[in-house]
Amino acid sequence: MSSKYIFICGGVMSGIGKGITTASIGKILQARGFKVTAIKIDPYINIDAGTMNPTEHGEVFVTEDGTECDQDIGNYERFLDKNILDLNYITTGRVYKTVIEKERNLEFKGRCVEVVPDIPNEVIRRIEKVAKTEKADFVLIEIGGTVGEYQNLLFLEAARMMKLRKPESVIFVLVSYLPVPKIIGEMKTKPTQYATRTLNSAGIQPDFIIARSEYPVDDKRKEKISIFCNIKKENVISAPDIKSIYEVPLNFEKENLSKKILSRFNLRTRKRDLKDWGKLVEIIRNPKGKVKIGVAGKYFRTGKFTLMDSYISVIEAIKHASFYFRVQPEIIWLDTEEYEKKSAKKKLNKLTQLNGIIVPGGFGRRGIEGKIRVIQFCREHKIPFLGLCLGMQLAVIEFARNICGLKKADSTEFDPKTKFPVIDLMEEQKKNIKEKRYGGTMRLGAYRCVIKPNTISFQAYKTPEVFERHRHRYELNNRFRKDLEEKGMIIAGVNPEMDLVEIIELPLSQHPFFVGTQFHPEFKSRPLRAHPLFKEFIRKSLESKGN
């Protein structure tokens, strides 16, 4: 069949789950036997998400082919259990850059290049290229932001033009929030009415409205939305708040959403298979225990609120591994700046109440010494530890200082003049930094890692070779490898092409689980296929005395 296109737009409020809605619609169509892919359109001028602050934008997700992108691409990968590549990521910056380059190359044959239709046409070209490249039955396109924003207009225009050209192959889904003000105690549909009319003003009528709310949407509210938003009542899909995002596909299927979508495209319904997904949700709802995991980071404070989106892939990887063991993870946020204070000893001692601790990636000096103190405490008190990217680098610094006797060992990222640069800028990165070329220039995407036999990592992966995703400029300095190994650190994984250290460990005789990876294993974890290293980490955490 020819590709079908589903555009997912947001209402008047952000952060209500367009990405999870897109991923879940993809999942229920995939469960019907169709080939599905998803595209994220971000309306910012940035070429990619790589230069953005995580507390402003959330996590920067990295694809297999090395694109730094929005965290929703991670949601698509986790739900669809497939790699989403660079082609599936569209930003205003990418679109304009391409159009301007074409104009400079005389590809418009000398005519006047205009915002409309040339920008929307480039968006359409990219969408259709994804469909053709992936031979997809369904292409889901999530338009970032909220309806009515100036930044979104050109993408909505592209969607409208696609509908005009392919009326039987394009439908629209509006994700809108129905608030229940406590002082009133009644669910309000007016924001959804205004969102629909704003979408109408762009020439688009939604075929489905995903009614997000704290509570299930009742028939009376559905009737009201139907009348005022010009939509069939049965196409208003209730999407109440739930404990786990992995319940969303099942909730959609309670209202036969996949069947309704196929009917809208005049496609024959196929048998549905969500058995494995149903088993997963059953485990989530009925865990047999709990595991307490500390995450020592610095990107989750935004005013008085905690921003978990900065580490969303790490959180989901913890969940996947915990679900594998049929336990519920309790994630404890450890603000590493707090551990730099003189009064931090009490806080450090409380870490013994945790089953395991993860130190995730990051950049910059802030909170670094606090992270190092947490890592030292984990090593000395035998608390299962997993260091990711920067977390691995800081584990090396801590070991060099306190075990190898290199008292002022550091990374040249934090102290360019350190006497013992155990972590140093990669050789090919020095020119990038000197010329201030930051965007898209790190070591990005999947690289080979050869794993040493008889190590924790080999036991976890059960294979001598893996490919894992990277996002870094600094590495373990090979000048100090011998010093580290002589004092007991195990170099458990190496990239043979560049002779770069990928995994470090402490021997089991010294510690139950002390592992650091230069790569980001969290990017490849899936709900039904937990990542091997996270699984082994959770296994050891469940065995630790904190349980």
N, C-alpha and C positions, 0 to 999 in steps of 0.2 A: 504494500500500500504506500501511497505518497505520504510524506511526513505531515503530521498535524502539529499545530503550534498553540500552546496555552500560555497566555501572558498573565502574570500574577502581579497585581498592583496593591499599594497600601492605602488605607483610609487617612484620616486626619491626625493619626497618632503613630509614632514610630515605636519599634521595639515590642510589637505585639505578636511576632512570629511569622512573618512572611517567608523567611528562609525555611523554617520547619514545615510550614504549609506546603511550600514548593517541593521540598524533599519527600513529604508524606504523600502528596498527590502522585509524585513519581513512583513511590514505593507501591501504591495500590494498583497503578497501571502496570508496573513491572510484574506484580503478583498475578496479573491476568495474562501474562506471557508476552507482553509487548516490550520492544527495545526502547528504553527511555534514556534521555540525557537532559541536563539542565544547564542553563546559562545564567550568570549573574551580571546585571547591568548596574554599575555604580555611577551616580551622576557627578562625581567630583572630577576636577581637572587633572588630578594626579594620573600618571600613566599606570601606576599600580599602587598597592597599599604599603609598599616597603618602607617609605620614609615617614609613615604616620605614627603618632604617639599611641601606644596601646590603650592608655586611659581615655583617649578621645575616640578612637576608632574600634577598639577591641582587638582581639588576636589577629596577627598577620599569619594567614595559612599559606603553606608552600606546597605547590603541586609537584608531581613526579618529574615534570620537565622544567621545574625551576621558576615558576611564576609566584611572586609574592602577591597574595590576593585576599579578598574579603573572607571572613570566617564562614560565611554561608556556603562557600565551595566545599568546606570541610563537612558541613551538614549533608550536602548532596552525596559526597563520597561515602559517608557513614551509612546513610539510609539506602542508597542504591548499590553499595558494595562494589564500586567501580572507581577507577581513577578518572578525575575530571581534569582536563589539561588546559594549557594556556589559551587555546582558541575559544574556550567557553567563558572567558572573562572579558567583559567590555567596560571601559570607562569613557567618560567624555574626553579625557586627555588622549586616549588611544584613537578614538574616532576622529577628532579634529586633526591630530598629528598625521594620520593616514591621508585624509582629504587634502591637507596642505601639501604633503609630499607629492600626491598625484598631480596637484595643480602645478607644482614646480617642475614636474616631469612632463608637462604638456599632455597629460592623459585626458584632460577635459577639452583638448583640441582648440584651445584659445578662447572658449566661451567664458562668460561671467560665471564664477562659482558662487553659489548662494547657500545660505544656511538651510533653507528649505527649497528644493528637495534633496540637496546633495548630502547633508549630514544624515537625515533619516535613511537615505538610500544606502549609505555606508553601513549603518546599523543593520539594515535588512540583509545586505550582502554577507555580513559576518554571521548573522543568525542562520541563513540558508547554507552557508559553508559548513557550519557545525552539523546541520541536518544531513548534508551530503557526505561529509567525512565520516560521521559515525553511523551512517545508514539507519538513522533513528526513526522509529514509528512516531514517537512523541518527543517534541522539544519543548521543555518548560523554560520560560523566560521570566525571571524575577526582576522587576524594575525597582531598584532601591529607592529609599526615601518615602515621602508621603504625597498623596494626590494634591495638586494645586501648587506644588513647589515649582519655582521658575526653572530649576535645574532639570526637572523631569520632562518638561514640555516636548523636547525634541525626541525623546524616547517614546513618549505616548503618540507623537506624530508618526513615528516609524511603525508602531503597532497599528495605528489607524490605517495607514497606507497598505500594510500587509493584509489587513482585513478586506480592504477595498479590492485588492488584487486576487486574494484567495478566500472568498467569503465562506466557503465550506470547510476550510482548513484551519481557521483561527477562532479561538474563543477567549473570553476574558474572565478572570476571577478577581474579585475585590475582597481583600482582607480588611475588615473594619471592626473597631472596638465598640461594644455597647456598655457604657459605664452604668454602675448602680450606685449613685451617690448615697452615702450612709444616712445623711440627714433627710433624704427623701424616701429611700428604701424601694425605689422602683427602677427597673431597667429602662434606659433611655435609648431610643432609636434615632434621635435627631442628628447626632454626628454622622451616622451611616447614611442618612438621607442627604446630608450636605456633601458627603464624600462622593456619593453616586452622582449627584447633580454636577459636581465639579468635574467628575470623569466624563459625564455627558457633554460638558462644555468643550472637551477635547475631542469630541466626535466618537466617544466610546461608550457603549452600553454593556455593563457586566452581564455575563451569562449565569454566573454563580456568585453568591456573596457568602464568604466564610465569616460567620458572626462570632467574633471572639468576645468572651466575657468571663467574669468571675464565676457565673452560674450558667447552666444550660438555658438556651433560648426557648421560651414557651411558644405555643401556637399563636397566641394573641400578638406577640411581637413579630413573629414570622409573617402574619397577615398584614400587619402595618408596614413592614419593610416591603412586602410584595406590592402593596398598593402604591406606596410613595416612591419606590425605586424601580417600578416597571419590570418586575421579575416574577417568575412563577414561585409560589409559596414553597414548593418542594425543592427549589434550588437555593433556598436559604439554609445553609448548613450550620448547625449549632457546633461551636467549638469552645467548650468551657475550659477553665483552668484545670490542669491535671498534675499529678505528682511527677510523672515522667514524660518527656517528649516522645518516647518510643511507643506511647499509647495512642498518639495522634492518628496514625494510619488506621488503627482498629476503630477509633471513634468515627472517622470519616466513613468507614465501611458500614457502621451501624445505620447510617443514612443513605447507604448505597451510592456513594459519590462516584465511584469508578464506573458503575453501570450507567449512571446519569450522564457522565462525560462521554462515554461511548455512544450512548443514544443521541447526544447532541451532535456528534460527528457522523451519525448514521452508520455506525460500525456494529458488527455482530458481537454480542457479549461472549467472552471466553470464560472458562472455569477459573475460579479464584483459588489461590493457594497462599495463605498467610499462616500456615501451621507453625513454622519455626518462629515467626515473629510473635505469634500468640503465646508460645512456650516461654519466650524471652520476657514478655510482659507479665506472665504468671509468676516467674521467678522474681521480677522487680516488685510485684505486689506482695509476695509472700516470702521474704528472705528468711533464711534459717539462722542468721546471726548478723553481726555488725563488725566493721573494721574501721578504726580511726586513723586517718591519714592526714598528716600536716603538710601544707604546701607553703614553703617559705619564699615569698616573692615581694614585689614592691609596686606592682601595677594594678592594685585592686582598690586603692583609695581614691574616691572622687567626692570631695567634700566630706559629708557625714555618711556617705553610702559606700557599699562594697560592690565593686565592678568585677563580677566573675568572668565576664566575656574576654578579659585579657588572657586567660589561661583555659579557654573552653576546650581545646583538644586534649589538654592534660586531664582536665576534669572528666571528660567523656572516656578517656583511656582508663582512668582509675575505675570508673563505673563498669566498663566492659569486663575488665579483669575480675572485679568483685562479683559481678553477675555470674561469671564462669564458676565461681566457688559458692554461688547461691547466698551471698551475703550483701548487705546494704552498706555502702561506704558513707562514713561521716567525715566530711572534709573540714579540717580546721585551718583557718587562714593565719599564717604567721607573718606579721609585718616585720621584715628584717631590720628596719631602722630602729625598732624597739630593742633589738638585741645588741645594739651598739652602745647603749647607755650603761653607766656604771652600776645601775640597779638591776641589770639584766640577769643576775645569777638565779634569782627566784624563778624568772620566766624560763630560763634554760632547764632548771630542774623539773619543771612541769612537762617538759618534752618526753620524759619517761612514761607519761600516761598515754602516749601515742603508740600505735602499732608500727608505724613506718613514717618516713619523711621524704618528700620530694623537693628538690631545689631545681626549679625550671629555668628556662633561658631568659635572657635580658641583655640590656646594654647600659653603659654608663656606671659611674662610681657610686651613686647613691645606694645605700643599703648593703654594699658589698662586704664590709667587715662583719656586719651582722650575719650575713649568710655564711661566712667562713666560720664564725663562732658556732653556728647551728651545726655545720658539717663536722667540726671538731667534736662537738658533743655527741653526735651520732656515732662517730668512729670510736670514741672512748667508752661509750655506754652501750655499744653493740645494738643500736637501733637500726633496723633495716633502712638503707639509704639508696635513693636513686637520683643521680644528678644528670640533668639534661642540658647539653650544650654548655652554657655558662656554668651550670651546676657542676659539670665535669671539670671545667677549667678551675673553678674555685676549690674543688676537692684536691686537685693537683697542687694548687698553691698552699692549701692547708697542710698537706702531707710534706711538701718541700720545707715549709717553715718549721714544723713541729716534729717531724721524724728524721728528715735529712739534715736538719741543722742549718738550713739556708734561711736565716732569720728574717731577712727582708725580701724574700722571694715574692714576686708579684707578676701581674700581666702588664705588658707595655700599654695596654688600653687604659690602665689606671695610673701607672707610674712609668712614663717613657724612659726614665733614667735609672730604673731599678738595676741593682747589681746582679740580681738573679732573675732574668726574664724567662721563667719556666713556661709562661704562656706568651707567645709573641705573634705579631702580625704576619700573616701568610705572605710569602715573598711576592707573589703576583698582585697582592692587594696594596703594596706600598705605593705604587704609581697611582692607583685609584685615589688613595687618601691624599697624596701630594697634590693631585690635580682636582681635588674636591669632587670626584665622581662617585656619588653615593648610591643613587637609585639603580637597582637591578644589577649591582656589580659584586655582591658577595658571592661566596661559594654556595650555590643554590641548587636544589633538586636532588635527585637520587644518585648516589655513588656506591661503588662496591666496597664491601668490608669483608676481609678474610678473618675468620674467628679461630683463635687458638684452642686446640683440644683440651679437655679436662679443665675447663673454666666454667664459671656460673653461666656465662653468656652462651657457651656451646651447649650446656645442659638445657638452657631455655629454648634456644633456636632449633636445636637438634639438626643442624646443618653447618657445614664449614664456611658457607659464603652467603651473604645477604646484600640487598640493596636498600639503603635507608636515605631519608631526605635531610638535607643540610640547609642551614642559614647562619653563616658566620664568616668573620674575617680573620679571627685569631685562632691559633692552634697550639697544641703542646709542642714546645720547642725541643726538637730532637737532640739538641746539645745536652739536655738534662735527663734523657731517657735512662742512661746507664745508672746515674745517681739514684733515680727513683726505683729502678728495678733491684738494685743492690740492697735497698732498704725494705724490700718486700712488696712493692707495688707491681701488679701484674698488668702487662700490656696485652689485653685479651683480644683486641681487634685492630686491624691495620688496613688502610687503603693501599694496596700494593702499587698502584700506578704512580702515586705521589709520595709514598712512604709516610703517610700521615697517621697518627694514632687516632683511632675511632672509639675504642672502649678501654677503660681502665677498671681494675678490680682490686680488692684485697682478698687474700686467700681465705678459704672457709675456716681454716684453723685459727684465724684471727678475728673473723667477723662473719655473722650469718648471711648478710647480703649487703655488700658495699660496692655499688656499680655506678660508673659514670659513662655517659655516651656523648661524643662530640655531635652526633646527629640528633634528630628529633623523632624518636620512635612513636610518639603520640599521634603524629600525622597519619600513620598507617593502621591505626587501631580501628576495628569495626565492631558493632554491637554483637554480631554472631561469630566474630573471629577476633577475640581479644589479642592484643599484641603479646608475643612471647615474653618479652622482658617485663612488661607490666604484670603479666600472669605470675611470673616467678617472684616478682617483688611482693605482690599481694599474698602469694603462698607463704613466703617467709614472714610477712607482716602478721599473718594469722597465727603463726607459730611463736611469735615474739611475746615476751612477758607482759607487754602492755595490754594484751587481749584479756 
